[in-house]
Amino acid sequence: MGILRRLKSDEGGFALVIALAVTVVFSMTVVTVIESASSNSRTADRSKGRVSAYTLAEAGINNAASILSKSNSYDPHLLHPQGTYKPADCANPPNNPSSAPSLGNTCSAYSWSYDGGTTTMWGWFDTATSNWTITSTGTVRNAFAAANTARTLTATVHVRAAPSQDNYVTAWNYVFVKDTTPGVCNIALDQSTNFAVSLYVEGNVCFKNQAYIAETNGSDPINLEIRGKIVWLAGSSKGVGDTSLSGNGAITSAKVAGGCSSSLATAGHTCTAPSDYFYVKTGGYSTTAPAITAPVLTNTDFSTYYTTAYIRPGDPCDNPGPNSSNRLADTKFDNDTTALNGTNGNGSAASFDLTPSSSYTCEATDTAGRVIGELSWNNTTKILQIRGTIYIDGSVTVSQDATYQGVNSSGTHPSGDTSGQDGIGGQAVLYISGTYSQSNHQLCGWDTVHDAAAKTSGNCDFNKWTPNTSMFMIVAHG
């Protein structure tokens, strides 16, 4: 009996062992659960941080695209280039163009703060390819580590020059010169711009200085037909094509009957590169140039322009317009509602004087309020402001010397702007049903290189005229 009682009393120690074992197991389970929960929390935070950082980096790319669309995207300072791309004048870059707002100090990258993190962005511009390479980094706080979570994105944006205005007629895509006066430059291309349109000339084409005709990357095909010869005048350094461009800027075709020469007085020879600055795509050169037929517009064409021009008979000018006291009357461009019904079908309106002794204004806008048509005369400055397609169902005269210039989509000409953008040089087509008369008076173009009249000593100077960005075409049916 005594032995049995001692064994029974020892059961208390066994229970203690079991209790300790259960406590240890529960403790280990709790630790495991806590560690698992903590690990899941860190993983979730890192995952959320990476997504947030990526979104912030995307925001930087979007901001860059917005900046490029609203500013001069050809200004290499615009996106604050960093590292080896940082320009020496980043602290005070010049206004580009001169009338544009100052960019201020561009030495530091762009930075924005958002809910949950920050974005830094910068980009550099490759002038050879017109590509912006944009780098954007999004950064968010990491609650479980000393270093923040960051994601970096890189994007490439190609810049294409937007046309300053729509091409109102296909005639904008070529130049036709009928003059056949022998022994002269029937058309001379000067300055340093690319005369990037097709050219059809009955006589001779002369190149001066650094003027040239070339196809740029993705541009429309350019064709030459020259019944005379191509002449490189003294000092010229370019011509057909441009060796600084991909594929030498070669044009699609060139028909040159008179060959190439360095003088108007000597006979032409077969055009050959590189001895001649003459780059044409394979199979595009011909020494035969057939007779050129001048383009013809029909009654149907003129009737279409009568109803589709931005400034036209019936409702030519916005009412009251930018200057109601000088606003042209609705009946000024036609005295009825029928096109081409005057004498010999040449319009019924009275002759319209583009440059009278008093000022007038006529402006047309689209539904968004942007100016799409302009024909305004300032009798004090002797400047005719133009924009868009204009139709007058009658004849037109010029009674004073004048210079034409363009306005932008706000209806103004930005002083000092030499960018050539938005038609400030003057781009318009004037269709008239009748005849055009300009006796002993000059109507000069605009020099967009210097934002001034293309004149020397008060006379039209075609060496200063910039036809790529300043062109007033007058098409007379009569």
Stockholm file with secondary structure:
# STOCKHOLM 1.0

chainA/1-478         MGILRRLKSDEGGFALVIALAVTVVFSMTVVTVIESASSNSRTADRSKGRVSAYTLAEAGINNAASILSKSNSYDPHLLHPQGTYKPADCANPPNNPSSAPSLGNTCSAYSWSYDGGTTTMWGWFDTATSNWTITSTGTVRNAFAAANTARTLTATVHVRAAPSQDNYVTAWNYVFVKDTTPGVCNIALDQSTNFAVSLYVEGNVCFKNQAYIAETNGSDPINLEIRGKIVWLAGSSKGVGDTSLSGNGAITSAKVAGGCSSSLATAGHTCTAPSDYFYVKTGGYSTTAPAITAPVLTNTDFSTYYTTAYIRPGDPCDNPGPNSSNRLADTKFDNDTTALNGTNGNGSAASFDLTPSSSYTCEATDTAGRVIGELSWNNTTKILQIRGTIYIDGSVTVSQDATYQGVNSSGTHPSGDTSGQDGIGGQAVLYISGTYSQSNHQLCGWDTVHDAAAKTSGNCDFNKWTPNTSMFMIVAHG
#=GR chainA/1-478 SS CHHHHHHHHTHHHHHHHHHHHHHHHHHHHHHHHHHHHHHHHHHHHHHHHHHHHHHHHHHHHHHHHHHHHHSCTTCTTTTCCCGGGCCTTTTSCCCSSTTSCCCCCCSSCEEEEETTEEEEEEEEEETTTTEEEEEEEEEECCTTSSSCEEEEEEEEEECCCCCSSCCCSGGGGEEEECCCCTTSCSEEECTTCBCCSEEEESSCEEECTTCBBCCCTTCCCCEEEESSCEEECTTCCCCBSCTTSGGGGCBSEEEESSCEESCTTSCCBCCCTTTSSBCBCTTCEESCCCCCCCCCCCHHHHHHHHHHCSBCTTSCSCSSCSCGGGBCCTTTTCSSSCTTCSGGGSCSEEEEESSCSSCBBCEEECTTSCEEEEEEEETTTTEEEEEEEEEESEEEEECSCEEEEECCTTSCCCTTCCSCGGGTTCEEEEEESSCEEECSCCEECEETTTTEESEETTEECTTTCCTTTCEEEEEECC
#=GC SS_cons         CHHHHHHHHTHHHHHHHHHHHHHHHHHHHHHHHHHHHHHHHHHHHHHHHHHHHHHHHHHHHHHHHHHHHHSCTTCTTTTCCCGGGCCTTTTSCCCSSTTSCCCCCCSSCEEEEETTEEEEEEEEEETTTTEEEEEEEEEECCTTSSSCEEEEEEEEEECCCCCSSCCCSGGGGEEEECCCCTTSCSEEECTTCBCCSEEEESSCEEECTTCBBCCCTTCCCCEEEESSCEEECTTCCCCBSCTTSGGGGCBSEEEESSCEESCTTSCCBCCCTTTSSBCBCTTCEESCCCCCCCCCCCHHHHHHHHHHCSBCTTSCSCSSCSCGGGBCCTTTTCSSSCTTCSGGGSCSEEEEESSCSSCBBCEEECTTSCEEEEEEEETTTTEEEEEEEEEESEEEEECSCEEEEECCTTSCCCTTCCSCGGGTTCEEEEEESSCEEECSCCEECEETTTTEESEETTEECTTTCCTTTCEEEEEECC
//
